[in-house]
């Protein structure tokens, strides 16, 4: 659902050529809420979904999402997942790791991308957007999780 939403508002919400990216926040939610297996699965699926509509190689985003997700999941018990600074900071870190990894891999191709001020600005805007969307996404996913686990009250009939 998040990737569909992200693609549908891509033409409308565009900050200087930088598109809104929900996938780092989803990987972060899995890393701070679920097990390491759930984090791995979410990271791989989110990375593949992120790579599908782009011109990047399919699977290019898997290593940074997987490494960052598993590292955060390892320290899950000591991180306060409900704190907005934790959510924003780690979502931005995952986004930065993904952007830098993509840039490094592009340096090995036939047409390397030079690191210009414009590229740095776009990477920072993408990270800032990922950070800004993390707290509302956490709230929405927590709401869905509570709704899914709803148990109706048992009523006795006479």
C-alpha positions in Angstrom: 0.0 0.0 0.0 2.8 2.4 0.9 4.5 1.9 -2.5 1.3 2.5 -4.3 0.7 5.7 -2.3 4.3 6.8 -2.9 4.0 6.3 -6.6 0.6 7.9 -6.9 1.7 11.2 -5.2 5.1 11.2 -6.9 3.9 13.5 -9.7 2.2 15.9 -7.2 4.7 15.8 -4.4 8.1 16.6 -5.8 10.6 18.7 -3.9 13.4 19.8 -6.2 13.4 16.5 -8.1 13.4 14.5 -4.8 10.5 12.2 -4.4 8.8 11.1 -1.1 10.3 7.8 0.1 8.2 5.8 2.6 10.3 2.6 2.4 13.0 3.6 5.0 10.3 4.4 7.6 8.7 1.0 6.9 12.0 -0.8 7.3 12.6 1.1 10.5 9.1 0.2 11.8 9.8 -3.4 11.2 13.3 -3.1 12.9 11.9 -1.4 16.0 8.7 -3.5 16.3 9.3 -7.0 14.9 11.8 -9.8 15.0 15.0 -9.9 13.0 13.3 -12.3 10.5 10.5 -9.8 10.0 13.0 -7.1 9.6 14.9 -9.1 7.0 11.7 -9.8 5.0 10.5 -6.3 5.2 13.9 -4.9 4.1 14.2 -7.1 1.1 10.6 -6.6 -0.1 10.7 -2.8 0.6 14.0 -2.5 -1.3 12.7 -4.5 -4.3 9.5 -2.4 -4.4 11.7 0.8 -4.2 13.9 -0.4 -7.1 11.0 -1.6 -9.3 9.8 1.8 -10.6 13.2 3.3 -10.9 16.0 2.9 -13.5 18.3 1.4 -10.9 19.3 -2.2 -10.9 16.7 -4.4 -9.3 18.0 -5.3 -5.8 20.4 -2.4 -5.5 18.7 -1.1 -2.4 18.7 -4.5 -0.6 22.1 -4.3 1.0 21.7 -0.9 2.7 18.1 -1.6 3.8 19.1 -5.1 5.1 22.3 -3.9 7.0 20.6 -0.9 8.5 17.5 -2.8 9.4 19.4 -5.6 11.1 21.7 -3.2 13.0 18.7 -1.3 14.3 16.8 -4.5 15.1 19.8 -5.7 17.1 19.6 -2.7 19.4 15.8 -2.7 19.4 15.5 -3.2 23.2 17.6 -0.2 24.1 16.0 2.2 21.6 12.9 4.1 22.5 10.7 3.4 19.4 8.0 5.9 20.3 10.3 8.9 20.4 10.1 11.1 17.3 13.8 11.9 17.3 14.6 8.2 17.1 12.1 7.7 14.3 13.2 10.7 12.3 16.9 10.1 12.9 17.0 6.4 11.9 14.6 6.9 8.9 17.0 9.6 7.6 20.0 7.4 8.3 18.5 4.5 6.3 17.6 6.9 3.5 21.1 8.3 3.5 22.7 4.9 3.5 20.5 3.9 0.5 21.3 7.0 -1.5 25.1 6.8 -0.8 25.1 3.1 -1.6 23.3 3.8 -4.9 25.8 6.6 -5.7 28.8 4.3 -5.0 27.5 1.5 -7.2 26.8 4.0 -10.0 30.5 5.0 -9.8 31.4 1.5 -10.9 29.2 1.7 -14.1 30.0 3.1 -17.5 28.4 6.4 -16.7 29.4 7.5 -13.2 27.4 10.2 -11.5 29.6 13.1 -10.3 29.0 14.2 -6.7 27.9 17.8 -7.2 26.1 20.2 -4.9 22.9 19.4 -6.7 23.3 15.7 -6.0 24.2 16.3 -2.4 21.2 18.6 -2.0 18.8 16.0 -3.5 20.2 13.3 -1.2 19.7 15.5 1.8 16.1 16.5 0.7 15.2 12.8 0.3 16.6 12.0 3.7 14.7 14.9 5.2 11.5 13.8 3.6 12.0 10.2 4.9 12.6 11.6 8.4 9.5 13.8 8.2 7.2 11.0 7.2 8.4 8.5 9.8 6.4 9.7 12.8 3.0 9.8 11.0 3.8 6.4 9.4 4.6 4.9 12.8 1.3 6.3 14.1 -0.7 4.8 11.2 1.0 1.4 11.4 0.5 1.3 15.2 -3.2 2.1 14.7 -3.5 -0.7 12.1 -1.7 -3.1 14.4 -4.1 -2.3 17.3 -7.1 -2.5 15.0 -6.0 -5.9 13.7 -5.6 -7.3 17.3 -9.0 -6.1 18.4 -11.0 -8.7 20.4 -14.7 -8.2 20.8 -16.0 -8.3 24.3 -17.8 -11.5 25.1 -21.4 -11.0 26.0 -23.5 -13.6 27.8 -27.0 -14.1 26.6 -29.9 -14.9 28.9 
